């Protein structure tokens, strides 16, 4: 079962930032890496991924640059900024708090 919570825009942004923490990537590469890391449970579509990337760029969390290739069109590559690292840390802390709270609710007494 794929997670509904993971599909929200805020969570897609956190996943994007997490992937970019390992280095710059283009949009398609970001989507495939999220998919790979999630065991194919999260597959962000273009309708969620690119608006989230634009918002992260507007917020100063990522910067974009065009990368030319020997064959094929240029690709827009995204990289994490210092603000993005801070934002990722804040989002991850908040997410862990949320997960802990849910675990407390669904845990069955021994």
C-alpha positions as CSV (number, residue, x, y, z in Angstrom):
1,X,0.0,0.0,0.0
2,X,1.4,3.3,-1.0
3,X,1.4,6.1,1.6
4,X,-1.1,9.0,1.3
5,X,0.9,11.1,3.7
6,X,4.0,10.8,1.5
7,X,2.2,12.3,-1.4
8,X,1.6,15.7,0.2
9,X,3.5,18.6,-1.2
10,X,5.4,19.3,2.1
11,X,6.6,15.7,2.2
12,X,7.6,15.6,-1.5
13,X,9.7,18.7,-0.7
14,X,11.4,16.9,2.2
15,X,12.1,13.9,0.0
16,X,13.6,16.1,-2.7
17,X,15.8,17.9,-0.2
18,X,16.9,14.5,1.2
19,X,17.9,13.2,-2.2
20,X,19.7,16.5,-3.1
21,X,21.7,16.2,0.1
22,X,23.7,13.5,-1.7
23,X,24.5,15.8,-4.7
24,X,22.9,17.7,-7.6
25,X,20.4,15.9,-9.9
26,X,17.9,16.7,-12.6
27,X,14.2,16.3,-12.0
28,X,13.9,12.9,-13.5
29,X,16.9,11.6,-11.5
30,X,15.3,13.0,-8.3
31,X,12.1,11.2,-9.0
32,X,13.8,7.9,-9.8
33,X,16.0,8.2,-6.6
34,X,12.9,8.8,-4.4
35,X,11.3,5.8,-6.0
36,X,14.4,3.6,-5.5
37,X,15.0,4.6,-1.9
38,X,11.3,4.0,-1.0
39,X,11.3,0.5,-2.4
40,X,9.0,1.8,-5.2
41,X,6.4,2.8,-2.6
42,X,6.7,6.5,-3.5
43,X,6.7,7.5,-7.1
44,X,6.4,11.3,-7.4
45,X,4.8,12.4,-10.7
46,X,5.6,15.5,-12.6
47,X,2.5,17.2,-11.3
48,X,3.9,17.0,-7.7
49,X,7.7,17.1,-8.4
50,X,8.2,20.1,-10.5
51,X,5.9,22.5,-8.6
52,X,7.7,21.4,-5.4
53,X,11.1,22.1,-7.1
54,X,9.9,25.5,-8.2
55,X,8.7,26.3,-4.6
56,X,12.0,25.1,-3.1
57,X,13.9,27.3,-5.6
58,X,11.7,30.3,-4.8
59,X,12.3,29.7,-1.0
60,X,16.1,29.5,-1.6
61,X,16.4,25.9,-0.6
62,X,17.7,24.8,-4.0
63,X,19.4,26.4,-6.9
64,X,19.0,25.3,-10.5
65,X,21.4,25.5,-13.4
66,X,21.3,24.2,-17.0
67,X,23.6,21.4,-17.8
68,X,24.5,20.8,-21.4
69,X,25.0,17.3,-22.8
70,X,27.0,15.9,-25.7
71,X,23.9,14.3,-27.1
72,X,20.4,15.4,-26.2
73,X,18.9,18.6,-24.8
74,X,20.2,20.6,-21.9
75,X,18.9,19.5,-18.5
76,X,18.0,21.6,-15.5
77,X,20.0,20.4,-12.5
78,X,19.1,21.2,-8.9
79,X,21.5,21.5,-6.0
80,X,20.9,22.0,-2.3
81,X,21.7,25.3,-0.7
82,X,22.7,26.0,2.9
83,X,19.1,27.2,3.5
84,X,18.0,23.9,2.0
85,X,20.2,21.9,4.5
86,X,18.6,23.8,7.4
87,X,15.1,23.3,6.0
88,X,15.7,19.6,5.5
89,X,16.9,19.3,9.1
90,X,13.8,21.1,10.3
91,X,11.4,19.0,8.2
92,X,13.1,15.7,9.2
93,X,12.8,16.6,12.9
94,X,9.1,17.5,12.5
95,X,8.5,14.3,10.5
96,X,10.2,12.1,13.2
97,X,8.0,13.8,15.8
98,X,4.9,13.0,13.7
99,X,6.0,9.4,13.2
100,X,6.6,9.0,17.0
101,X,3.2,10.5,17.7
102,X,1.5,8.1,15.3
103,X,3.4,5.1,16.7
104,X,2.2,6.1,20.2
105,X,-1.4,6.0,19.0
106,X,-1.3,2.8,17.0
107,X,1.0,0.8,19.4
108,X,-0.8,-2.0,21.0
109,X,-0.3,-2.5,24.7
110,X,1.7,-5.6,25.6
